[in-house]
Every structure is written in structure tokens, then in C-alpha cells.
Amino acid sequence: MKIQDILAIFRNLAPEGNQSSWDNSGVQVAGSAAETGKVAVTLEPTPAAVGRCLDWGAGAIITHHPLYLKPKAPNAESMYLDVLRAVVRSGSWLYAAHTSLDTRPGGPAFWLGEELGLTGGRLLEVEHGSAPVEASFYCDEPISREAADIWADHDGVHSVAQSRTGEVRVVCDEPQWRGLADKIEFSLGRRPLFYLRSLTAPVSEVGFGEAGELPEPLAFEAFMARLAGLIEREVLMIAGPRPETVRTVAYCGGSGTSLIERAAGAGADVFVTGDMKYHPAVETPVCVVDVGHFSLEEEMMRRFAVELGEALPDAEVRFFPGEDPFAPYVK
């Protein structure tokens, strides 16, 4: 399968335009391979993890965490240089889907809410918001039902209509417009002159974390037992006031300390996250359960690998498990 086609799938499932301004989602190392039949997925671009992917023969590796956030010179021995050497030597491509994946609506970053059966989901922090565009063009002949259905099935399309005068109007989310325009051109055999205007609503939002309601309230201990059954970690840490019952749950993968106030503002009884720090834990107004950075995101990437396997039928996709850098020590 062509590398550029694989990269296009990566970008479709983790849109680079949705990433945070400080992030470096996207191609980390541009390889020399033009095609590959093997795509590896792993959480962390460590020498050990990347080495296992390359030993398997992966021509494309997609990780969650970037190899680097800011450009850095390969001028000193480090894990970064070890990975860079190995990937360049192999000719493979290294790609990161970091906050571009974290913010994808309904994506694998929201797996915990799905497993808990949360309803009424709302974002804890909005990263980007965009309104759809309305595209209009003229066509002398009526658009066939088949063509209209194909356009309507394109991601982000809200409506397709044609007036008696031949004017066709399509309402589409702005990020998906370019792909839809290409599809329209292919259907018509020519590229029409499009007239575009931005709408003010509905606004499509992407962001981090989610708050929602459980199907029914649970006693705190019952909720913790349910949560523990979903998290592959021996120890879960609890901070803040413990509620008697849990109905509203907020969660965020990775480092979610900065979202404690937002979780409280969303009415959460419990906020599930990773990487809690001491002072925020002391001051938290809501019960926080630290399940570890690794556990939430390792499961996210495992699910993302399944999704990629379905999107890349002409390539073999394999998930390579990572290793939690923290291990419990019991005295």
C-alpha cells in the first residue's frame, strides 16, 4: 500500500488541524519507503517500542506521543537520537497522532465514557470550534439520486439540495469541504464554479475530556469497582471529597490536572484522569481518581489499532503493547 495513502488515512482519523497549538502531531520522520504492507501502532516512541515495530518489518509506525515537541538537533546521545537513527536506517515512516487524536469527536480517546455508558456527553475543554460552509453551484441537468446520496454520505455533510433552476446547495463542515469538492468533481466529470459562504451555526466543537451521566447512580464503592474492572492497573489513587453516590462522571486521558475546575463546573461527582500533582490534589473541590497516564492512553491506542485495521484493508496493522513506566512497590 502506498505510504501517502496510509498517511491520508492517519490524517483522516486524527485530523492534524484539531491539534493544540503547542503540539507536534503529524510526520515525525519522513522515511524513504514508498510502499508498505505493515503498519505498527504503539503508544510511546521509545527505542524499545520502535525497535519491536521495526523488527516486525513495519514501513509505517504511528505513535500517540510525538518524538519531539519542538525541533531539536540530533547532537547528543539520547533516546530521541536512538529512535531517529533506527527509523532513518530502516527507511520507515514515523507518525504521531497526539492531541489530533485526543480531540477527535467520538474517537478512541473517549473510550472510558463509552464503556461506562455515559449519556449527555459534553466536552470539558473546547480546543477548536468551526461552523459549516454552504457551497452552491449550478448544474444544467438534475443531479441523480445516486450522486446526491454519495455526496450526502461524505463525512461532515449536513444537507444536499437542488432547486428547479439547477442551483445545487451543499452544507458541509469546513474541514471536510475539500474532500467533498473532489468527490463532486469526480461525479460530474468537471469541477464546477463553487460559491462558498461561512454559516454561523451549527458550530462543531472539538476538545479534551468529557462529562456525562451514568445510566443510574452508583454507590461510590460500586463505582470504583466498576472503574477498576476497566483499568489495567494495580493501584488507583483517590484525592478530594468522596461522594456517597456517583451519577455524573468526568474524565480525561493523560495529564488532566488542569481540568479539575472544569470537571467540578460540569457537576461531576468524580473526575477520572492521570498524572495528578500534589497541590491540585490537596485543593481539589471534586473527587479525583488518578488511574495513571499510561492505562488510559494504552487502551486508547489498542482501540485505535483496531480502527486502523478496518480503514487499511490492504495492509496488516499490528498493535505493540507498551510498558507502564511506574510499577507499585509494596512494603
C-alpha positions, 0 to 999 in steps of 0.5 A, spaced: 500 500 500 502 506 498 505 510 504 501 517 502 495 513 502 496 510 509 498 517 511 491 520 508 488 515 512 492 517 519 490 524 517 483 522 516 482 519 523 486 524 527 485 530 523 492 534 524 488 541 524 484 539 531 491 539 534 493 544 540 497 549 538 503 547 542 503 540 539 507 536 534 502 531 531 503 529 524 510 526 520 515 525 525 520 522 520 519 522 513 522 515 511 524 513 504 519 507 503 514 508 498 510 502 499 508 498 505 504 492 507 505 493 515 503 498 519 505 498 527 501 502 532 504 503 539 503 508 544 510 511 546 516 512 541 521 509 545 527 505 542 524 499 545 517 500 542 520 502 535 525 497 535 519 491 536 515 495 530 521 495 526 523 488 527 516 486 525 518 489 518 513 495 519 514 501 513 509 505 517 509 506 525 504 511 528 505 513 535 500 517 540 506 521 543 510 525 538 518 524 538 519 531 539 515 537 541 519 542 538 525 541 533 531 539 536 538 537 533 540 530 533 547 532 537 547 528 543 546 521 545 539 520 547 533 516 546 530 521 541 537 520 537 536 512 538 529 512 535 531 517 529 537 513 527 533 506 527 527 509 523 532 513 518 536 506 517 530 502 516 527 507 511 520 507 515 515 512 516 514 515 523 507 518 525 504 521 531 497 522 532 497 526 539 492 531 541 489 530 533 487 524 536 485 526 543 480 531 540 477 527 535 469 527 536 467 520 538 474 517 537 478 512 541 480 517 546 473 517 549 473 510 550 472 510 558 465 514 557 463 509 552 464 503 556 461 506 562 455 508 558 455 515 559 449 519 556 449 527 555 456 527 553 459 534 553 466 536 552 470 539 558 475 543 554 473 546 547 480 546 543 477 548 536 470 550 534 468 551 526 461 552 523 459 549 516 460 552 509 454 552 504 457 551 497 452 552 491 453 551 484 449 550 478 448 544 474 444 544 467 441 537 468 438 534 475 443 531 479 441 523 480 439 520 486 445 516 486 450 522 486 446 526 491 446 520 496 454 519 495 455 526 496 450 526 502 454 520 505 461 524 505 463 525 512 461 532 515 455 533 510 449 536 513 444 537 507 444 536 499 439 540 495 437 542 488 432 547 486 428 547 479 433 552 476 439 547 477 442 551 483 445 545 487 446 547 495 451 543 499 452 544 507 458 541 509 463 542 515 469 546 513 474 541 514 471 536 510 469 541 504 475 539 500 474 532 500 467 533 498 469 538 492 473 532 489 468 527 490 463 532 486 468 533 481 469 526 480 461 525 479 460 530 474 466 529 470 468 537 471 469 541 477 464 546 477 464 554 479 463 553 487 460 559 491 462 558 498 459 562 504 461 561 512 454 559 516 454 561 523 451 555 526 451 549 527 458 550 530 462 543 531 466 543 537 472 539 538 476 538 545 479 534 551 475 530 556 468 529 557 462 529 562 456 525 562 451 521 566 451 514 568 445 510 566 443 510 574 447 512 580 452 508 583 454 507 590 461 510 590 464 503 592 460 500 586 463 505 582 470 504 583 469 497 582 466 498 576 472 503 574 477 498 576 474 492 572 476 497 566 483 499 568 489 495 567 492 497 573 494 495 580 493 501 584 488 507 583 489 513 587 483 517 590 484 525 592 478 530 594 471 529 597 468 522 596 461 522 594 456 517 597 453 516 590 456 517 583 451 519 577 455 524 573 462 522 571 468 526 568 474 524 565 480 525 561 486 521 558 493 523 560 495 529 564 488 532 566 490 536 572 488 542 569 481 540 568 479 539 575 475 546 575 472 544 569 470 537 571 467 540 578 463 546 573 460 540 569 457 537 576 461 531 576 461 527 582 468 524 580 473 526 575 477 520 572 484 522 569 492 521 570 498 524 572 495 528 578 500 533 582 500 534 589 497 541 590 491 540 585 490 534 589 490 537 596 485 543 593 481 539 589 473 541 590 471 534 586 473 527 587 479 525 583 481 518 581 488 518 578 488 511 574 495 513 571 497 516 564 499 510 561 492 505 562 488 510 559 492 512 553 494 504 552 487 502 551 486 508 547 491 506 542 489 498 542 482 501 540 485 505 535 489 499 532 483 496 531 480 502 527 486 502 523 485 495 521 478 496 518 480 503 514 487 499 511 484 493 508 490 492 504 495 492 509 496 488 516 496 493 522 499 490 528 498 493 535 505 493 540 503 493 547 507 498 551 510 498 558 507 502 564 513 506 566 511 506 574 510 499 577 507 499 585 512 497 590 509 494 596 512 494 603 
